[in-house]
Amino acid sequence: MSFKIAVVADGETVTGFALAGVLETHVHVNKEETLAKLDELFASKEVGVVIITHRVAEALGSEFRRRVRVKKLLPAVLRIPDKTGWVPRVDELQEIIRRTVGAEITVKEGG
Amino acid sequence: MAKAVGITPTRMELLRLRQRVALAQKGHDLLREKMDALVIEFFGIVRRIRDARVKAMRRLEAAYHALSLCFALQGTIETHQAAREARKELVVDISTRHVMGILVPVFDVRPIERHALARGYSLYATSSALDEASREFEKVLGGLLKLAELEEGARVIALELEKTKRRVNALKYVILPGLKAMVKFISMRLDEMERENFSRLKRIKAMLEARE
């Protein structure tokens, strides 16, 4: 089945992905609008991937993390750095590994 | 022996309990195997994520670079305009696969580079920097989709792993010891009853013999 790709990010990042032909884009302006948009995207049966920048994800904070935790299998959520290359210090995947396996394993390397 | 309070020490109960112990043991072994399989799968995915991430992030950097150049060379408004005009048609085929009974998404990632004419913006009014930026972002998307697939898979498997681990531990440290304690309590009690009976019989026999 075919699914749409969605990008939630700052204006410039969205512009880049729109040039590549991404169907659903949302420019992050304020928390309420972006969260409403995310709810819509997560509820949609047509969206397969939501790409969001680390900076926006961080700005949304715990409310974003809660939504990711309770969402269904699709859409998949992928966090990417924006053009400044900023990534949060705690890597989400590493956190999952630490919790499940009980050991520190580095996945990072510029991610 | 606080756990063994509410049970009746009968042979029936003992048999039933032994069956439950065997079942719990079997369940525990099966879950352990499932957990091992999940761990192997999980670390396979983690290794692939590591490689995919490095690659995708390098691409992404190049794409941002190209986009910044485009903003500079062509102007912000024109670039935004072109992005609005660009044909939005990108879809991704997603199916699922089973790993130890859990659903993991599989993305069918095909190269999504388009011909400059197929992008939908006017070639006349735009510069080659825009083509470059578009191409870079199309290239980057393939890697990002692969990464999204892997990360989602890792997330799902990790959740299942956590659940399985909790179940294995519950069986191993709570349910099995409890059942075993009950089995022990009943068999002790039954033995005790047998001894009581034995001495009672002896006593009765002695009394009968004394009467004769």
Interface residues (C-beta under 8 A of the other chain):
Chain A: M1 S2 F3 K4 I5 G11 E12 T13 V14 T15 G16 F17 A18 L19 A20 G21 V22 L23 G48 V49 I51 L73 L74 A76 V77 L78 I80 P81 D82 K83 G85 L93 I96 I97 R99 T100 V101 I105 V107 E109 G110 G111
Chain B: V39 F42 V46 I49 R50 R53 V54 A56 M57 R58 L60 E61 A63 Y64 L67 S68 F71 T79 H80 A82 A83 R84 A86 R87 K88 E89 L90 V91 V92 D93 I94 S95 T96 L103 P105 F107 I112 R114 R119 L130 A133 S134 F137 E138 V140 L141 L144 L145 L147 A148 E149 E151 E152 A154 R155 V156 A158 L161 E162 K165
